[in-house]
Amino acid sequence: MRNNKNNIVAIWIITLLFITIILLLINQEYNREPTISKVVYGNKYNSDRTRKVTLKIKSHNSNNVYCQFEDDKISSDWILVKNDKCSYNVKTYKYKINLKYNGDQIASYNKDFNIDGILGIKINNKKKYLAISDTLNLDAKVDYVGNVDTSIKYKSSNPDIISVDDKGNIKALNVGKAKITVYSSNKMEDSVEVNGTDLIRVAILDNNKPIVPCNAHSTEQVNTLDDILKSRVEEAGPGTRAAVAVAARFLTLEFPYKVPYFYENGRLTGNGVQGEGRYYKQGLYIGQDRQNQITKVMAGPASWGCPLMNYEDDGYRKPNTYYANGLDCSGYVTWVLVQAGLDLGDIGAGASSERDYTDIGTLRYNSYDLLHSGQVKVGDLIGWDGHIAIIGAMSDTKIYVTESLIPGVIMDEYDYSYPGSNFYSRYDYIIDMSNNYKGDGNLKNMW
């Protein structure tokens, strides 16, 4: 009997010990700290140049777990772990990761995150034109985060047409086109089509160019010239000072022919004469196709360089006499503004009862002090009563005025570095065009 009792007690003791052990193990497992078992980086960078990381959290009971990221400046809010995952946008840094579990217990871990990398590589323009023997630097840009290899490699699909060196300098060797591809160190790439053309020349100051020949350009050639001009304006920024500058420089420096001066026919008669000393459309007024677009005429239609009857007696040109059609002074300024994306309407030159260019900007009288005040910029208008022109370029001592006068559409250089310069006696006023432009754009004071 005693043995039976002893056996029962022993069994109870063993059972209680077993239950105690089980309870201790359960309690130990219940209070066991959650751990980070895996780190997964997102494939994309965020707009703030961070990157999403997802932590795989291993927990040991069914209670909620929260995570928190601490850097040297801020701590994130507590983030509920769902489906054993916790995500946050990080920078390259050693974070302290806090895991809150069982109400208010916290386990902390230090984790190094490295998101340094290349986000992309880009060339701004997708199509470029170069005159034969002209050069240009592509200036490709690598967008990156942190400490990475930002080197760039360049390749031409047709190096006999367009060559490129290891610094991105391209050169047009022959007429034709090539695709220039740029590569980042992580094999990202971008490309640009570069066209070598003999329809334009390397930009040079030359007022002795031949007059543009009458209807000598094919439709394809005219369209290409328009495309070149459009690409220049788009790169400069439509509606900006830079766009005005590149449009003026294209016609005077790059286009190999001179547009003649032609005194306007019928502008103020109210019959809507088109293309006679003025041209209000996009592109160059050359070629038979452009000539055929003109519907309201006085003596035309006749594209630039083609003979046209002149009805005005301006002291230089005789009435009822044929001259090569072109642009008068305000016609040239208007054409440049239209190409640059600024259609201000039909505006004349000189102070009069009619709307003229002195009415659309702030007029300041030309002086040595004004030119050295920093207020005069490329793209401002300049002239005297009855004449209007454009400041096409400026250096510290030289100013370049582009205008249409009896010699045709030209670009003239003046030294404005001393008060006795004939520049100050030739031009009476300068019109600040700031209120008409959408900023400076990609302005280059010289070509």
Secondary structure as UniProt FT lines:
FT   HELIX           2..30
FT   STRAND          35..45
FT   TURN            47..48
FT   STRAND          51..58
FT   STRAND          66..70
FT   STRAND          79..80
FT   TURN            83..84
FT   STRAND          85..90
FT   STRAND          93..101
FT   TURN            102..104
FT   STRAND          105..113
FT   STRAND          117..122
FT   STRAND          127..131
FT   TURN            132..133
FT   STRAND          135..137
FT   STRAND          141..145
FT   STRAND          152..156
FT   TURN            159..161
FT   STRAND          162..164
FT   TURN            166..167
FT   STRAND          169..172
FT   STRAND          176..184
FT   TURN            185..186
FT   STRAND          189..197
FT   TURN            214..215
FT   HELIX           219..236
FT   TURN            238..239
FT   HELIX           241..249
FT   HELIX           250..254
FT   HELIX           267..269
FT   HELIX           288..292
FT   TURN            304..305
FT   STRAND          307..310
FT   TURN            319..320
FT   STRAND          321..324
FT   HELIX           329..339
FT   TURN            340..341
FT   HELIX           357..359
FT   STRAND          362..365
FT   HELIX           368..371
FT   TURN            372..374
FT   TURN            378..379
FT   STRAND          381..384
FT   TURN            385..386
FT   STRAND          387..394
FT   STRAND          398..405
FT   TURN            406..407
FT   STRAND          408..415
FT   TURN            419..420
FT   HELIX           422..426
FT   STRAND          429..432
FT   HELIX           434..436
//
